[in-house]
Amino acid sequence: MELDAEMRRKIAVSTGAVVVFIALLIAIGTRFSTGHNLSVPGAYYIVGIIALFVLLMAGAGVYLDD
């Protein structure tokens, strides 16, 4: 089954959003971790990243909607 250009664009945008999400999680986790625990500001940043990811995926959905 061949993928058309529209489907490749949707896959690329979605994959890019997930890569950014994972990179931000790793960056915050390494910056705000103390031993095996996450500091309070780090936890707030993680919640913010999750909210940002939800908004980013919603925006991507609106952008990619035909």
N, CA, C and O atoms as a CHARMM CRD file, in Angstrom:
* protein
*
  264
    1    1 MET  N      0.84400  -1.17100   0.00000 PROA 1      0.00000
    2    1 MET  CA     0.00000   0.00000   0.00000 PROA 1      0.00000
    3    1 MET  C      0.89500   1.24200   0.00000 PROA 1      0.00000
    4    1 MET  O      1.76900   1.39000   0.85400 PROA 1      0.00000
    5    2 GLU  N      0.67200   2.09400  -0.93200 PROA 2      0.00000
    6    2 GLU  CA     1.47000   3.30900  -1.06100 PROA 2      0.00000
    7    2 GLU  C      0.81300   4.45500  -0.29600 PROA 2      0.00000
    8    2 GLU  O     -0.40800   4.60900  -0.30800 PROA 2      0.00000
    9    3 LEU  N      1.64300   5.25200   0.36700 PROA 3      0.00000
   10    3 LEU  CA     1.15500   6.40700   1.11200 PROA 3      0.00000
   11    3 LEU  C      1.20900   7.64000   0.22000 PROA 3      0.00000
   12    3 LEU  O      2.21600   7.90200  -0.43800 PROA 3      0.00000
   13    4 ASP  N      0.12100   8.38800   0.20700 PROA 4      0.00000
   14    4 ASP  CA     0.12200   9.61400  -0.57900 PROA 4      0.00000
   15    4 ASP  C      0.78600  10.73800   0.21800 PROA 4      0.00000
   16    4 ASP  O      1.11500  10.57000   1.39200 PROA 4      0.00000
   17    5 ALA  N      0.97300  11.86100  -0.42300 PROA 5      0.00000
   18    5 ALA  CA     1.70300  12.98000   0.18600 PROA 5      0.00000
   19    5 ALA  C      0.98300  13.51300   1.41900 PROA 5      0.00000
   20    5 ALA  O      1.63000  13.90300   2.39200 PROA 5      0.00000
   21    6 GLU  N     -0.33200  13.53400   1.39000 PROA 6      0.00000
   22    6 GLU  CA    -1.10900  14.03000   2.53300 PROA 6      0.00000
   23    6 GLU  C     -0.89600  13.15700   3.76900 PROA 6      0.00000
   24    6 GLU  O     -0.72300  13.67300   4.87200 PROA 6      0.00000
   25    7 MET  N     -0.90900  11.85900   3.58800 PROA 7      0.00000
   26    7 MET  CA    -0.70800  10.94700   4.71600 PROA 7      0.00000
   27    7 MET  C      0.71600  11.04200   5.25100 PROA 7      0.00000
   28    7 MET  O      0.92000  10.98400   6.46400 PROA 7      0.00000
   29    8 ARG  N      1.69700  11.18600   4.37600 PROA 8      0.00000
   30    8 ARG  CA     3.07800  11.35300   4.82800 PROA 8      0.00000
   31    8 ARG  C      3.23500  12.62500   5.64200 PROA 8      0.00000
   32    8 ARG  O      3.97400  12.64500   6.62600 PROA 8      0.00000
   33    9 ARG  N      2.54400  13.68700   5.24100 PROA 9      0.00000
   34    9 ARG  CA     2.60000  14.95200   5.97900 PROA 9      0.00000
   35    9 ARG  C      1.98400  14.78600   7.35900 PROA 9      0.00000
   36    9 ARG  O      2.52400  15.29400   8.34200 PROA 9      0.00000
   37   10 LYS  N      0.86100  14.08300   7.44800 PROA 10     0.00000
   38   10 LYS  CA     0.21900  13.84200   8.73800 PROA 10     0.00000
   39   10 LYS  C      1.12200  13.02100   9.66000 PROA 10     0.00000
   40   10 LYS  O      1.23400  13.31300  10.85100 PROA 10     0.00000
   41   11 ILE  N      1.75800  12.00300   9.10700 PROA 11     0.00000
   42   11 ILE  CA     2.66600  11.16500   9.88900 PROA 11     0.00000
   43   11 ILE  C      3.85400  11.98400  10.37700 PROA 11     0.00000
   44   11 ILE  O      4.27100  11.85400  11.52800 PROA 11     0.00000
   45   12 ALA  N      4.40100  12.83000   9.50200 PROA 12     0.00000
   46   12 ALA  CA     5.56700  13.64100   9.87200 PROA 12     0.00000
   47   12 ALA  C      5.22600  14.63600  10.97600 PROA 12     0.00000
   48   12 ALA  O      6.00700  14.80200  11.91200 PROA 12     0.00000
   49   13 VAL  N      4.08200  15.29600  10.88700 PROA 13     0.00000
   50   13 VAL  CA     3.68700  16.27700  11.90200 PROA 13     0.00000
   51   13 VAL  C      3.44600  15.57700  13.23900 PROA 13     0.00000
   52   13 VAL  O      3.89400  16.05900  14.27900 PROA 13     0.00000
   53   14 SER  N      2.75000  14.45900  13.21800 PROA 14     0.00000
   54   14 SER  CA     2.46600  13.73200  14.45500 PROA 14     0.00000
   55   14 SER  C      3.74000  13.18800  15.08800 PROA 14     0.00000
   56   14 SER  O      3.92200  13.28400  16.30200 PROA 14     0.00000
   57   15 THR  N      4.61300  12.62400  14.28000 PROA 15     0.00000
   58   15 THR  CA     5.87300  12.09300  14.79400 PROA 15     0.00000
   59   15 THR  C      6.74300  13.21600  15.36100 PROA 15     0.00000
   60   15 THR  O      7.37600  13.04700  16.40300 PROA 15     0.00000
   61   16 GLY  N      6.77200  14.34000  14.68700 PROA 16     0.00000
   62   16 GLY  CA     7.53600  15.48300  15.17600 PROA 16     0.00000
   63   16 GLY  C      7.02300  15.97400  16.52300 PROA 16     0.00000
   64   16 GLY  O      7.81700  16.31000  17.40100 PROA 16     0.00000
   65   17 ALA  N      5.70900  16.01800  16.69500 PROA 17     0.00000
   66   17 ALA  CA     5.13500  16.44800  17.97100 PROA 17     0.00000
   67   17 ALA  C      5.50400  15.48500  19.09200 PROA 17     0.00000
   68   17 ALA  O      5.81100  15.91500  20.20400 PROA 17     0.00000
   69   18 VAL  N      5.47700  14.19400  18.80900 PROA 18     0.00000
   70   18 VAL  CA     5.83200  13.19400  19.82500 PROA 18     0.00000
   71   18 VAL  C      7.31700  13.28700  20.17100 PROA 18     0.00000
   72   18 VAL  O      7.68500  13.15800  21.33800 PROA 18     0.00000
   73   19 VAL  N      8.16400  13.50500  19.18100 PROA 19     0.00000
   74   19 VAL  CA     9.60100  13.63700  19.43800 PROA 19     0.00000
   75   19 VAL  C      9.87700  14.85900  20.31000 PROA 19     0.00000
   76   19 VAL  O     10.69500  14.78700  21.22800 PROA 19     0.00000
   77   20 VAL  N      9.21300  15.96900  20.03900 PROA 20     0.00000
   78   20 VAL  CA     9.37700  17.17500  20.86000 PROA 20     0.00000
   79   20 VAL  C      8.90900  16.89900  22.29100 PROA 20     0.00000
   80   20 VAL  O      9.56500  17.31800  23.24500 PROA 20     0.00000
   81   21 PHE  N      7.78600  16.20200  22.44700 PROA 21     0.00000
   82   21 PHE  CA     7.26000  15.86600  23.76700 PROA 21     0.00000
   83   21 PHE  C      8.26200  15.02400  24.55800 PROA 21     0.00000
   84   21 PHE  O      8.54400  15.31900  25.71900 PROA 21     0.00000
   85   22 ILE  N      8.79300  13.98900  23.93700 PROA 22     0.00000
   86   22 ILE  CA     9.74400  13.11200  24.61300 PROA 22     0.00000
   87   22 ILE  C     11.03200  13.86800  24.94700 PROA 22     0.00000
   88   22 ILE  O     11.59300  13.68500  26.02800 PROA 22     0.00000
   89   23 ALA  N     11.50100  14.71100  24.03200 PROA 23     0.00000
   90   23 ALA  CA    12.71600  15.48600  24.29000 PROA 23     0.00000
   91   23 ALA  C     12.51900  16.43700  25.47100 PROA 23     0.00000
   92   23 ALA  O     13.41500  16.58700  26.30100 PROA 23     0.00000
   93   24 LEU  N     11.36400  17.07300  25.54800 PROA 24     0.00000
   94   24 LEU  CA    11.08800  17.96100  26.68100 PROA 24     0.00000
   95   24 LEU  C     10.99900  17.19200  27.98600 PROA 24     0.00000
   96   24 LEU  O     11.49200  17.66100  29.01200 PROA 24     0.00000
   97   25 LEU  N     10.37900  16.01900  27.96900 PROA 25     0.00000
   98   25 LEU  CA    10.30500  15.19400  29.17700 PROA 25     0.00000
   99   25 LEU  C     11.70200  14.79300  29.65800 PROA 25     0.00000
  100   25 LEU  O     11.99400  14.85100  30.85300 PROA 25     0.00000
  101   26 ILE  N     12.54800  14.39400  28.73500 PROA 26     0.00000
  102   26 ILE  CA    13.91000  14.01100  29.10600 PROA 26     0.00000
  103   26 ILE  C     14.68100  15.21100  29.64200 PROA 26     0.00000
  104   26 ILE  O     15.39300  15.09500  30.63900 PROA 26     0.00000
  105   27 ALA  N     14.54500  16.35300  28.99300 PROA 27     0.00000
  106   27 ALA  CA    15.25900  17.55200  29.43000 PROA 27     0.00000
  107   27 ALA  C     14.82500  17.97400  30.83300 PROA 27     0.00000
  108   27 ALA  O     15.67300  18.28400  31.67000 PROA 27     0.00000
  109   28 ILE  N     13.54400  17.99000  31.09700 PROA 28     0.00000
  110   28 ILE  CA    13.05100  18.37500  32.42400 PROA 28     0.00000
  111   28 ILE  C     13.42600  17.31500  33.45300 PROA 28     0.00000
  112   28 ILE  O     13.81100  17.64500  34.57500 PROA 28     0.00000
  113   29 GLY  N     13.31800  16.05400  33.07800 PROA 29     0.00000
  114   29 GLY  CA    13.67300  14.98000  34.00100 PROA 29     0.00000
  115   29 GLY  C     15.12400  15.01800  34.42300 PROA 29     0.00000
  116   29 GLY  O     15.43800  14.78300  35.59000 PROA 29     0.00000
  117   30 THR  N     16.00600  15.30800  33.49700 PROA 30     0.00000
  118   30 THR  CA    17.42500  15.36100  33.84900 PROA 30     0.00000
  119   30 THR  C     17.78300  16.65800  34.57500 PROA 30     0.00000
  120   30 THR  O     18.69500  16.67300  35.40200 PROA 30     0.00000
  121   31 ARG  N     17.08900  17.71800  34.27900 PROA 31     0.00000
  122   31 ARG  CA    17.40400  19.01800  34.90000 PROA 31     0.00000
  123   31 ARG  C     16.88900  19.10500  36.32200 PROA 31     0.00000
  124   31 ARG  O     17.56800  19.66800  37.18100 PROA 31     0.00000
  125   32 PHE  N     15.71000  18.56600  36.59900 PROA 32     0.00000
  126   32 PHE  CA    15.06500  18.76000  37.89300 PROA 32     0.00000
  127   32 PHE  C     15.00600  17.49900  38.74700 PROA 32     0.00000
  128   32 PHE  O     14.25500  17.46400  39.72200 PROA 32     0.00000
  129   33 SER  N     15.76200  16.47900  38.42100 PROA 33     0.00000
  130   33 SER  CA    15.73700  15.27300  39.24900 PROA 33     0.00000
  131   33 SER  C     16.81200  15.35600  40.31500 PROA 33     0.00000
  132   33 SER  O     17.91000  15.86400  40.08600 PROA 33     0.00000
  133   34 THR  N     16.46900  14.84600  41.47800 PROA 34     0.00000
  134   34 THR  CA    17.41400  14.75500  42.58700 PROA 34     0.00000
  135   34 THR  C     17.45200  13.29500  43.01900 PROA 34     0.00000
  136   34 THR  O     16.57500  12.83100  43.74700 PROA 34     0.00000
  137   35 GLY  N     18.45200  12.59000  42.57500 PROA 35     0.00000
  138   35 GLY  CA    18.50300  11.15100  42.84300 PROA 35     0.00000
  139   35 GLY  C     17.44200  10.43800  42.03100 PROA 35     0.00000
  140   35 GLY  O     17.46800  10.45500  40.80000 PROA 35     0.00000
  141   36 HSD  N     16.50800   9.81000  42.72900 PROA 36     0.00000
  142   36 HSD  CA    15.41500   9.11200  42.04900 PROA 36     0.00000
  143   36 HSD  C     14.11000   9.88500  42.13000 PROA 36     0.00000
  144   36 HSD  O     13.06200   9.37500  41.73200 PROA 36     0.00000
  145   37 ASN  N     14.16100  11.10300  42.63800 PROA 37     0.00000
  146   37 ASN  CA    12.95700  11.90700  42.81800 PROA 37     0.00000
  147   37 ASN  C     12.98200  13.12100  41.90100 PROA 37     0.00000
  148   37 ASN  O     14.04200  13.61400  41.51600 PROA 37     0.00000
  149   38 LEU  N     11.79900  13.58300  41.56600 PROA 38     0.00000
  150   38 LEU  CA    11.64900  14.79900  40.76800 PROA 38     0.00000
  151   38 LEU  C     11.29400  15.92700  41.72000 PROA 38     0.00000
  152   38 LEU  O     10.41400  15.76500  42.56500 PROA 38     0.00000
  153   39 SER  N     11.96300  17.07000  41.60000 PROA 39     0.00000
  154   39 SER  CA    11.68100  18.19300  42.48500 PROA 39     0.00000
  155   39 SER  C     10.30400  18.77400  42.17900 PROA 39     0.00000
  156   39 SER  O      9.71300  18.48300  41.13900 PROA 39     0.00000
  157   40 VAL  N      9.80700  19.59400  43.08900 PROA 40     0.00000
  158   40 VAL  CA     8.47000  20.18500  42.92800 PROA 40     0.00000
  159   40 VAL  C      8.39000  21.05600  41.67300 PROA 40     0.00000
  160   40 VAL  O      7.43300  20.90700  40.91300 PROA 40     0.00000
  161   41 PRO  N      9.34000  21.95300  41.41400 PROA 41     0.00000
  162   41 PRO  CA     9.25200  22.71800  40.15900 PROA 41     0.00000
  163   41 PRO  C      9.29500  21.81500  38.92100 PROA 41     0.00000
  164   41 PRO  O      8.62700  22.08800  37.92400 PROA 41     0.00000
  165   42 GLY  N     10.07900  20.75000  38.99300 PROA 42     0.00000
  166   42 GLY  CA    10.14000  19.81200  37.87700 PROA 42     0.00000
  167   42 GLY  C      8.80600  19.14000  37.62700 PROA 42     0.00000
  168   42 GLY  O      8.41500  18.92000  36.48000 PROA 42     0.00000
  169   43 ALA  N      8.10800  18.81600  38.70500 PROA 43     0.00000
  170   43 ALA  CA     6.78500  18.19600  38.55800 PROA 43     0.00000
  171   43 ALA  C      5.80900  19.16700  37.89700 PROA 43     0.00000
  172   43 ALA  O      5.00400  18.76800  37.05600 PROA 43     0.00000
  173   44 TYR  N      5.88400  20.43200  38.27700 PROA 44     0.00000
  174   44 TYR  CA     5.02500  21.43400  37.63400 PROA 44     0.00000
  175   44 TYR  C      5.36300  21.57900  36.14800 PROA 44     0.00000
  176   44 TYR  O      4.47300  21.73900  35.31300 PROA 44     0.00000
  177   45 TYR  N      6.64100  21.52300  35.83500 PROA 45     0.00000
  178   45 TYR  CA     7.03300  21.59400  34.42800 PROA 45     0.00000
  179   45 TYR  C      6.52000  20.38800  33.64600 PROA 45     0.00000
  180   45 TYR  O      6.10400  20.52500  32.49600 PROA 45     0.00000
  181   46 ILE  N      6.54800  19.21500  34.26000 PROA 46     0.00000
  182   46 ILE  CA     6.03500  18.01200  33.59300 PROA 46     0.00000
  183   46 ILE  C      4.54600  18.16400  33.30100 PROA 46     0.00000
  184   46 ILE  O      4.08700  17.82800  32.21000 PROA 46     0.00000
  185   47 VAL  N      3.79300  18.66900  34.27500 PROA 47     0.00000
  186   47 VAL  CA     2.35700  18.90600  34.05500 PROA 47     0.00000
  187   47 VAL  C      2.16200  19.91500  32.92500 PROA 47     0.00000
  188   47 VAL  O      1.27800  19.74800  32.08500 PROA 47     0.00000
  189   48 GLY  N      2.98400  20.95400  32.90500 PROA 48     0.00000
  190   48 GLY  CA     2.90400  21.94400  31.83300 PROA 48     0.00000
  191   48 GLY  C      3.23800  21.35200  30.47400 PROA 48     0.00000
  192   48 GLY  O      2.61500  21.70300  29.47100 PROA 48     0.00000
  193   49 ILE  N      4.22100  20.45200  30.43500 PROA 49     0.00000
  194   49 ILE  CA     4.58900  19.80900  29.17700 PROA 49     0.00000
  195   49 ILE  C      3.44900  18.92800  28.67100 PROA 49     0.00000
  196   49 ILE  O      3.17500  18.89600  27.47100 PROA 49     0.00000
  197   50 ILE  N      2.78700  18.21900  29.57400 PROA 50     0.00000
  198   50 ILE  CA     1.65900  17.38200  29.16600 PROA 50     0.00000
  199   50 ILE  C      0.53600  18.24900  28.60300 PROA 50     0.00000
  200   50 ILE  O     -0.05900  17.91200  27.58000 PROA 50     0.00000
  201   51 ALA  N      0.24700  19.37100  29.27700 PROA 51     0.00000
  202   51 ALA  CA    -0.78600  20.28500  28.77600 PROA 51     0.00000
  203   51 ALA  C     -0.37800  20.86500  27.42000 PROA 51     0.00000
  204   51 ALA  O     -1.20700  20.98300  26.51700 PROA 51     0.00000
  205   52 LEU  N      0.88900  21.22300  27.28100 PROA 52     0.00000
  206   52 LEU  CA     1.38200  21.73800  26.00400 PROA 52     0.00000
  207   52 LEU  C      1.25800  20.69500  24.90000 PROA 52     0.00000
  208   52 LEU  O      0.90300  21.02100  23.76800 PROA 52     0.00000
  209   53 PHE  N      1.55100  19.44400  25.23100 PROA 53     0.00000
  210   53 PHE  CA     1.44200  18.36400  24.24800 PROA 53     0.00000
  211   53 PHE  C     -0.00100  18.18700  23.79500 PROA 53     0.00000
  212   53 PHE  O     -0.25700  18.00400  22.60500 PROA 53     0.00000
  213   54 VAL  N     -0.94100  18.24000  24.72500 PROA 54     0.00000
  214   54 VAL  CA    -2.35700  18.11300  24.36400 PROA 54     0.00000
  215   54 VAL  C     -2.76200  19.25200  23.43100 PROA 54     0.00000
  216   54 VAL  O     -3.44000  19.02800  22.42800 PROA 54     0.00000
  217   55 LEU  N     -2.34700  20.46500  23.76200 PROA 55     0.00000
  218   55 LEU  CA    -2.67900  21.60900  22.90300 PROA 55     0.00000
  219   55 LEU  C     -1.98200  21.51100  21.54700 PROA 55     0.00000
  220   55 LEU  O     -2.56900  21.85100  20.52000 PROA 55     0.00000
  221   56 LEU  N     -0.74500  21.05100  21.54300 PROA 56     0.00000
  222   56 LEU  CA     0.00300  20.88800  20.29800 PROA 56     0.00000
  223   56 LEU  C     -0.66700  19.85800  19.38300 PROA 56     0.00000
  224   56 LEU  O     -0.78700  20.07500  18.17700 PROA 56     0.00000
  225   57 MET  N     -1.09800  18.74500  19.96100 PROA 57     0.00000
  226   57 MET  CA    -1.75100  17.71800  19.15100 PROA 57     0.00000
  227   57 MET  C     -3.11700  18.20300  18.66000 PROA 57     0.00000
  228   57 MET  O     -3.51600  17.88300  17.54100 PROA 57     0.00000
  229   58 ALA  N     -3.83200  18.96500  19.47600 PROA 58     0.00000
  230   58 ALA  CA    -5.10600  19.53500  19.03800 PROA 58     0.00000
  231   58 ALA  C     -4.87800  20.52000  17.89000 PROA 58     0.00000
  232   58 ALA  O     -5.62100  20.52300  16.90800 PROA 58     0.00000
  233   59 GLY  N     -3.85300  21.34800  18.02300 PROA 59     0.00000
  234   59 GLY  CA    -3.51800  22.28300  16.93700 PROA 59     0.00000
  235   59 GLY  C     -3.08900  21.56300  15.66900 PROA 59     0.00000
  236   59 GLY  O     -3.43800  21.98000  14.56500 PROA 59     0.00000
  237   60 ALA  N     -2.33400  20.48300  15.82500 PROA 60     0.00000
  238   60 ALA  CA    -1.93500  19.69900  14.66100 PROA 60     0.00000
  239   60 ALA  C     -3.15500  19.07000  13.99400 PROA 60     0.00000
  240   60 ALA  O     -3.23200  18.99900  12.76700 PROA 60     0.00000
  241   61 GLY  N     -4.10000  18.61700  14.79900 PROA 61     0.00000
  242   61 GLY  CA    -5.31700  18.04400  14.24400 PROA 61     0.00000
  243   61 GLY  C     -6.12900  19.05900  13.45500 PROA 61     0.00000
  244   61 GLY  O     -6.66100  18.74900  12.38900 PROA 61     0.00000
  245   62 VAL  N     -6.22000  20.27100  13.98500 PROA 62     0.00000
  246   62 VAL  CA    -6.92700  21.33800  13.26700 PROA 62     0.00000
  247   62 VAL  C     -6.18900  21.69300  11.98000 PROA 62     0.00000
  248   62 VAL  O     -6.80300  21.90100  10.93300 PROA 62     0.00000
  249   63 TYR  N     -4.86700  21.75900  12.07600 PROA 63     0.00000
  250   63 TYR  CA    -4.05200  22.08800  10.89400 PROA 63     0.00000
  251   63 TYR  C     -4.17700  21.01700   9.80400 PROA 63     0.00000
  252   63 TYR  O     -4.24900  21.33500   8.61700 PROA 63     0.00000
  253   64 LEU  N     -4.20000  19.77000  10.21100 PROA 64     0.00000
  254   64 LEU  CA    -4.21600  18.67700   9.23500 PROA 64     0.00000
  255   64 LEU  C     -5.60600  18.29700   8.75800 PROA 64     0.00000
  256   64 LEU  O     -5.75100  17.50700   7.82500 PROA 64     0.00000
  257   65 ASP  N     -6.63600  18.85800   9.39800 PROA 65     0.00000
  258   65 ASP  CA    -8.01000  18.53100   9.01000 PROA 65     0.00000
  259   65 ASP  C     -8.29000  19.06600   7.60700 PROA 65     0.00000
  260   65 ASP  O     -7.91800  20.18700   7.25800 PROA 65     0.00000
  261   66 ASP  N     -8.93900  18.25100   6.83800 PROA 66     0.00000
  262   66 ASP  CA    -9.25800  18.66800   5.44300 PROA 66     0.00000
  263   66 ASP  C    -10.47600  19.51500   5.35600 PROA 66     0.00000
  264   66 ASP  O    -10.86000  19.93300   4.26400 PROA 66     0.00000
